[in-house]
Amino acid sequence: MTCAQPSGQVLCVGRLYCDLIFTGTPHLPVAGTETFADALYIDVGGGAYITAAMLDNLSRPSALMSTIPAAPFGQIIQQDPLFRQLDTSRCQLATPDTDPQVTVAITTPGDRAFLSRRAGPALPRLSAADFKGISHLHIGELRTLVEHPDLIHYARQAKASVSLDCSWDEELMGSAQDLKTLIGAVDIFLPNDSEMEMLRGVGLTPDCAPITVVKCGADGAQLFRGPQTMHVPAPNVPVVDTTGAGDAFNGGFIDAWLDGVDDRRCLERAIACGSSVVQAAGGTGALKKSAVIPAC
């Protein structure tokens, strides 16, 4: 396992979306019918961004590398106050001929669903200079690592540790052998329970990475480190919208892990971050209320 220098910057990489979030929906839409929501929120989305915003909230130096979606959504993203306070010097604008990259998130009392349009490259062209001064690389979704496997090379060259979220991608998660090599090259793998269940179905188990943390929503999280396992429950909190909860969880876990605290405290900080996010609409809605997540 790579020993990172915790004083360095955490670089979060992955696709950046403009999220259209419908809340208070009685049920998910059914073909041939119309469903009405109580509210609509527009927010910056994408796992890498939400994790970077949470790390920034925890006073951990963080940066984002991504392609900013094409107009008109790129302008919305760049005007967002949390986006503006991040180090986005490694980001670039999508070319004008690229389709907009958006996610429609629909939340119901007991579940959620996403409809996304993926367009153009996830990241700008990579170079060793992008990784100068970083202590840790966080990859916001497995698809980005598949598209840019040299991320691992650049991170290791910079002596940085690496974490990876899975992010639901049914087509991608069906190729077990290719994924095993990629996941095995990171230090921390952070799927949710549905993603881990699908990966198990193609022969991948939690020992595919040195540390695997499985996010279980209201049931908390499980950590697997070799033969050792640990479960920490989540508190009972009022839920407005679960969008981005797993990405905020990632930020809490990475922050604690870089602090060198034990596994239980890493999980506790991660769960505190994830639990805070679900109490407001949007992946960073709670952070825009100037909420500071307590360091467990």
LINSUL-V664363 format. One line per field, one symbol per residue. ss: DSSP state (~ for helix, > for strand, _ for the rest). psi: psi as a letter, one per 30 degrees, with the letter a starting at -180 (. if undefined). A space follows every 10 residues. Layout:
# LINSUL-V664363
ss: ???
psi: ???
This chain:
# LINSUL-V664363
ss: ________>> >>>___>>>> >>>>>_____ ________>> >>>>>_~~~~ ~~~~~~~___ _>>>>_>>__ __~~~~~~__ ~~~~~_>___ _>>_______ _>>>>>>>__ _>>>>>____ _______~~~ ~__>>>>>>_ _~~~~~~__~ ~~~~~~~___ >>>>>_____ _~~~_~~~~~ ~~~~___>>> _>~~~~~~~~ ~____~~~__ >>>>>_~~~_ >>>>>__>>> >>________ ____~~~~~~ ~~~~~~~~~_ __~~~~~~~~ ~~~~~~~___ ______~~~_ ______
psi: kkjljfflkk jkklkkljkj jklhkelkkk kglkkklelk kklklkeeee eeeeeeeggk kllkjlkkll kffeeeeffk eeeffljgfg llkllfgkkk jlkjkjklfg allkjljkka kellkkleff gkgkfkkkjf leeeeefiff eeeeeeeghk lklkldkkie eegfieeeee eeefflekki lleeeeeeee fggklfgfle kkjjkgbfgb lkkkjbfklk kkllljlkke kgkfeeeeee eeeeeeeffg lleeeeeeee eeeeeeefgl klfgeeffgg kkkkj.
